[in-house]
Amino acid sequence: MTEQRARVVITGLGAITPLGNTVEEFWSNLLAGRSGVAPITLFDASKLKTRIAAEVKNFDATKYVDAKDARRMGRATLFALAAAKDAIRDAGFGEHFNDSPRVGVVLGTGIGGFPEAIKEHAEYERQGTGRVSPFLAALILPNMPAFFVAHHYRAHGFNSTMVTTCAAGTDAIGLATQVLRRGEADVMLAGGTEALISDIIFVAFGAMRALSTRNDEPARASRPFDKDRDGVVIGEGAAVLVLERLDHALARGAKIYAEVLGYASNSDGYHFVAPEPQGSGAIRAMRDTLANAGITPEQVDYINAHATATILNDPVETSAIKQVFGARAYQIPISATKSMIGHSMGAAGAFEAMVCALTIRDQKIHPTVNLDHPDPACDLDYVPHVARAATVNIVLSNSFGFGGQNACLVLGKYVP
């Protein structure tokens, strides 16, 4: 490291995903190259050009909260509560934190409860104010997942919500790390949650021609770095990580998945959707994160790419990686988690940070599926089709969001 500072480690993981509602099921399916993309069931998509998504399946909110409370919460909040509960248990804590001011929460989301807002507005249009839920505000505000996690698990310390679209989950982990390093907390619950599979979202992104329309073969629709890619597949879910100051984790004998070594964020300031064509923001974000971690490009063993499968993003990210890593870019394995779980916006970076921690734990890299015909402009090692055993001590995770909001994390194998 470049400076004396508190070390921060990951001690717990929890996830609700399109590939399973436990971390180990999710990870096993990723390693096997299975896709979570299928025809939409959450609404009638028959009139839309895009009728596929990576939905969370078989989710029972009452496993985590009682049925009465569940009706007062949005889907994104319920995902976050479930993922947080499993992460807390995985980290070896009890059911809650006893109102501790030394335990905080930072979650990322892109739209919070916006789908619930649209649904309730339609109810108002049909039947007037009498049929609108009295819990509407709690359903739709973006900070409600972080509030309910703090409330439910009695974590009364630092609390915030990152709303930086596709970078939000990464930003949440980065901010939580900074809070711990400043000594403002001993434990932080950090990650992202999103539940955006609704008709208005698909209409909005469809109008931009940002979505894949490969409806006849859903599992093959998300195709990062492939020349036949035709856009994003929308996903949903939540991932929550327990972060701790190292001294706190060691004092209680916690298991450690990985160490958070570095984080940085910035803005392209270029366009509300398109990446800056030369990848300048992505380049700076990667370089600043490596510098924050106190490591060189030669030390990075694996990159989890942002890799949205859009025409513009994939070659720009590829070029940016080359600018940062030079000739060594061709030697670093890279994979695209979104090829199997789609793009869950505010949860995406949290999923991918979790993947990086599991990659370090198991020394296995999950594949990029559907990479049948690589784009000539995307010519790096994307670990196509089949998982790979590898020596992985340091990883870089990229999140490059709408509005040019970029964030990266560096995780490393914990070394006493």
C-alpha positions, 0 to 999 in steps of 0.5 A: 500500500502507498499509505498507512491506513486501516485495512478493510476485508470482506467477511460475508456474502449474500445474494438474490440472483437470476441464477439462484437465491444463495451465493453458492448456487449463484457461483456454481451456475456461473462457473458452469456457464448457465444463463439466467435469461428467459422469457419475461413473466413479471408482466405481459411483454407480448407487445414489446420488441424485447420480451426476455430478461434475467428475472429472480426466480422462486423468491419467497420474501416471507423467508426473510420478513413477515407477510404484513411487512413485505406488503409495505416494501418494494421488490428492490427492498425485499431483495436487499433485506434477503441478501443482507440477512444471508451476508450477516449470517455468513459473516458469523454475526447474530440476527441483528447488530443491537442498534450499534452506531459502529455498524452502517449500511451503504447500498446502490440502486439505479431506480429504487422503487420506480416500477412500484410508482408506475404501478400505483399511478396506474391504480390511481388513474383507474380507481382514484386516491382510495386505492393507492397504497398508504405505503407508496412513499416507502415503496418508491424512495431510492433510500428505502432499501438502505433504511429497511436494512438498517432498521431490520438488522438494527445497524444504526451507524453511517447510512447512505444510498448511491444512485449512480446507475450501473456504477452504484453497487461498486460506489457503495462498496467503495464508500463503505470502505472509505467509512471504515478506513476513516474509523467511523464504523467497524462493520459495513453492509454494502452492495446493490439492489435492483428490481426494474423489470417492468413495462415502462423500463422496457419501453424506455430502454427499447426506445433507445434501442439499447436492448437485445431483441433475441427473444427466440433464444434468451439464453444466448441473448447477452453476448458481450464482446461478440460481433453479433451482440445486439444490446443489453439484457435487463436483470435484477436482484441484490448482492450485499457484502459484509465489510470490516476493519481488519482488526475487528475481523481478526478479533472475532476470528472471522473468515476472510474472503478477500481484502478491498485494496483500492477504489476510485470513481469519476465522470466522463462528462460526455454523454447521458448514455454513450461512453466517451469514445476514447474511454478516457474516463474508464482509463482514469478510473482504472489507473486511479484505482490501481494507484489507490490500491498501491499496485502496478498493472503487472500485479493484476491477475483477473479483470471482471469487465463491465461488458454490457453487450452494447455496440459501443461499450464493449470495444471502448472498454477493451481499448481502455484496458489496453491503454492501462495495461499495455501489452500485458492486457493480452495476458490477463483473463477477463470475464463478463458476468452479465453474459449470464445474469444480464445487467441489473444496473445498481446491483451489477457492480455488487454482483461483480465484486462478489464474483471477484471475492469468490474468484480469489477464494476458489482460484477459478474464473467463470466464463464469458458465455455466448462469445461465439464470434469475437468482435475484431475490436474485442481481441483480449482473453475473455475466457470464452465458454468454459471456466478456468482454474488460475492463480488469482491474487489481485482482481480489478472490477469495472463499472462504467455507468450511464451518464459516464459515471465510472467506478472501479474496485481492486480486491486482493487475497488477504495476506496477514 
